Amino acid sequence: MCRPRASFFRSQIRFPVPIDFALQAMAERSDRASARWRRPFLRWLDGVEAGWAVPLLIACFVVIWTIYLAIAYAGGGLHPDTLEAWTLGRHFAWGYHKHPPLSGWIAAAWTSVFPLSDWSLQLMAMANAGLALVFVDRIARQFVAGHKRVLVLLLLMLTPAYQFHAQRFNANSVLLATWPLATWCFLRAFETRAWPWAIAAGCTSALAMVGKYYSIFLVASFALAALAHPARRAYLSSASPWISVVVGLAALSPHIHWLATTGASTFTYALAYANGNLSTSVDEVRHFLLGLAAAMSISAVIWLLIAGSRLRRFPADFAAMSPGLRLLFYVAIGTIVLPVLTSLVMGTDLPSLWALQGLFLFAVLVVCGTSYPIERFHTVNVTMIVAGAALAAVLVAAPIHAIYRNNHGYEEGRNFYVQAANELTRHWREVTGEPLSAVSGDDALAFATAFYSPDHPHYARPFAHQCTWGLPRRTTLDRGWAALCFRGQEYCSRWLDGVSARGGHFVRREFTVQASLWGRPGVSREVIVLMALPQARPATSAADDFSASRRGTE
């Protein structure tokens, strides 16, 4: 059984007495004499403290949702954010133009072991979500034992953060794992005040910061929680917080040096979202809070059904909250209040997806804060709901999604990434007889070409010019370069015209690509390609190709 702990975030909602009593009586009977189909689940819950039940749950979660991604996106390529992270990671640096470097580092490390394929990076995305759940469990076991630990994870698995948000591996989803890891180390550093945990807290906080600067709200929440906690004097008078600060700054120093020597473009990119006023900020805050509430809505309803009339114990449970949970409570409040205040003061955008990685704080507080035991009957039921939802997603939703997208396409053109990359590579080799070495144009297509082309060309467009559409350097063009756009992307087509107007040996081609799903043809789209031939190519042949392309023939 679980150790009793204080409760948190429960309203005094009263359920009809017959329903509440019926559920409680059913739970008690189930725990005394379980139905045959429940017994394997109860044996699994018996293995929580033995150490194998939670890893099994997380492994099944990762495998099932990786299969979902493989089926649902069978006719489409990877999300552009994931392809961008891989593209960034190809060149190791202490920082990149748009975001801090952690997502690029992870993608590079992963693909140094696993192959360059859709399933590989889909597995990477879900492995990141699984690792996040591992760290959440490390926090939960600080306060509860047994199947309550499992209940925390199950409620989180019913939110969209660990499947649909996680599949778009980028600077936001990389925080799914770093936030609970940093929080766990901070809790241990505050409780023990031991120097190893202080070092860990500093390092993991720095790790969260190089994931995305939004993590400053988590780090600031740590500081505010330490100041608000009754045990603040013991913590602040020890060496622990100062060790964390020094170690964290030392771990961040290479990135800080990169910022100082490169113009801090990541800050410029982040501040581009600060262009609103009070009215727009109020709207942003409202949508931010509503979005987080919607993300937790299914889990919240299930928790209300589990707790029932026991929600009346909220005032007493809140007053008796353990010191560790009270510290976690202050952190949770800070991660919501601080971004809201910042948005109101600075007029910044505030999408709720930026904060999805912090939902675990509320799940831990709600479940671990209860002063009453939760019957295993409820945990088994929630397990069945989670498993049923996952199987329905794999067997029903994924094929439907794949078929629909094959017929209607994606806004960013994911259906055509593989075909466009291969067709461009074919045209390039036909004209030059050499491997394609550099590509740019529409970012999504360029990232996809770098990933899916057998030549794996490098993304040649400086990230600093992604929003300004600067012209390629002459040396880039002289070495050989290609760019591609979808027809209808006027901004990209005009840019191609501007590049070709500079003069040189260019070949312009157009071709049609068509989506395909399990041998079934789908939607089609036209692609425009501009190729700058390497100077080593014979001038006469290059001129002939350029003249032919200008006449609209090949």
Secondary structure, DSSP 8 states (H G I E B T S, - for coil): --------S-------HHHHHHHHHHHHHHHHS--GGGHHHHHHHHTTTTTSHHHHHHHHHHHHHHHHHHHHTTTS---HHHHHHHHHHTS--S--SSS-SHHHHHHHHHHTTS-SSHHHHHHHHHHHHHHHHHHHHHHHTTT--THHHHHHHHHHHTSGGGTHHHHS-STTTTHHHHHHHHHHHHHHHHHH--HHHHHHHHHHHHHHHTT-GGGHHHHHHHHHHHHHSTTHHHHHTSSHHHHHHHHHHHHHHHHHHHHHHHT-HHHHHHHTTB---HHHHHHHHHHHHHHHHHHTHHHHHHHHHHHGGGGGGHHHHHHT--HHHHHHHHHHHHHHHHHHHHHHHH-B---GGGGGGGHHHHHHHHHHT-SS---HHHHHHHHHHHHHHHHHIIIIIHHHHHHHHHHH--TT-GGGHHHHHHHHHHHHHHHHSS---EEEESHHHHHHHHHHSTT--EE-S-GGGTTTT----HHHHHH-EEEEEETT-HHHHHHHHHHHTT-SSEEEEEEEEEEEETTEEEEEEEEEEEEE--TTS-HHHHHHHHHHHHTT--
